[in-house]
Amino acid sequence: MPGAPRKSVSKVEPTVVESEVVADEVDDAFDLLSVLDTEDLPPVPVKLKDAKFDIRRSYSGEESIQFGAYLRADQIELAMKLIAGDEGGSAIARHLGDCSIEQAVKLINKLGNISTLTSGEALALLPASLRGMDGALPSQDANATTVEASAKS
């Protein structure tokens, strides 16, 4: 009813009980990183020029994330060491340095596929114009619209 006094209701704050994890207790929470674990497969022997090495094909979820992080940070040698060991990874990185960008990207993608850490292309080439490698110098009217450029002719 309008004009009737309201009863005040006291608000009860919810109590949050934090559980203490005892060292002897087993953590039964699902480890989401385990979804990124790769299948336990034997290594694949490969060669690149004079270097022969094995590519691992068994990785933890943490290693899967680390591989991608290395590629994004352009730390190719570290990524190669993760999949081929210190000696093999160094050899791959050394030989990739002799390749063109396109060749190196193709080899890195193939190694990622062999390792089972990637499928398809982990690295994609940017169009040559974005890489600044197409050799064409922009014209003075590069920022002008077609109409403006035509009017100047």
N, C-alpha and C positions, 0 to 999 in steps of 0.2 A: 504494500500500500504506500501511496505517496505520503510523505510526512511521517511515516513510522520510523522509529529509531532503528538504525542498523546494528546488528550484533557484530562485534569485532571478532574475527577469527584469527587466532594466533597462527602464524606460519611456522611450520616445522622445517628446519633445514635438513636436507638428507645427509645422512652420515655415510662417509666414504671410509670403507675399511680397506686398508692396504695390507695385502698379504706379504709376509716376509718369506723370501725364498731361502729355505735352509739348504746348505751345501749338499746334504745327503738326499734331498728330494729331487725327483726327476722332473725336468721341465717338459710338460706335455703339450706346450704350444707348438703349432705347426710352423716350421721354419720355411717361410716363403722363398728364401733363396734356393731351397732345394729344388724348386721348379726349374731353375736354370742349370742344375747339374746336367752334365751330358752323360750319355750312355757309356758304360765301361767297355771300350773297344781297344783292341791292340793298336800300337802305333803303326804308321805307314812310312816305310823307307822312301825317301825322295832324293833327288840330286838337283843341284843348280850349278851349272858349269863344273868346276872341279870339286865342289863340296857335296858330300853325302851325309845325310842326317835323317833322323826319325822325327815325324810330326806326331805329337801326342794327340789322343782323341778321347781322353777322359779328364774332365775338369769339374771342379766344384762350382757352385753358383757364384761364389766370390771371385773365382778366377775368370768366369765368363764375363762378369761385370768389369773386371780389371782389364781384360783384353779390349773391350769396347772403349774404355777410358783411355787406354794407351793410343788407340787409333785416332780418337777425337783430339787428343793432345798432340798429335803428330810425333809420338814417341814410338816410331816404327821398330827400332831395334829392341826396345823393351817388349813390345808385342811379339816380335819374332822369337825372343828368348823365352817367352812364356810357352810358346807352342813347340819350340825346337831345342830348348836347353841353351845354356850360355854359349857354347861353341857353335852350334848350328845356327842360333839366332844372330850371332855376330857375322857369320859367313853370309847368311841371307841378306842382312843389312848392307854388308860390303858390296855384294853383287847387285843389289837393288840400286845402289848409288851409281852404277854404270848404265842403268836403263833410263829410257825416256820416262816422263811422267806417266804416259799412257801404259807403257810396258810394266812399270812398277806397280801401278794400280791393279792391272790385270793379274800379276803374280800374287800380290797381297790378297786379292779376292779369292784366288784359287787356293792359297794356303789356308785362309779362313774357312773355306768350304771343306777342305781335307781334314782340318782339325775338328770339324763339327761345331765350331763356335759361331759360325755364320752360315746362312744359306742365301744364295743369290749374291748381290753385291754389297759388301760392307762399306766399300769406298766407291763413290761415283765421281767420274770426271765432270768438272764444270765445263760449260761451253768455252771454247777457246777465247771468245771475246771477253768473258768474265775473268779468265786467268791472265788476260793481257798478253796473250801469245799469238794473236792472229796477225800481228805485224802491221795492221792498218792503223794509220794515225787518224785521229778524229779530225774532221774538217772544221774550219772556223765557224761554220754554220751548224755544227752538230746539235746545238741546243735550240736552234730555230725550228719553227714548225714548217711544214711543206709550203704553206701559203707565203710565209715570210721569206723563205729561201727562194721561192719562185719570183716573188716581187723584186728581189734584189738582182735577179738575172737580167 
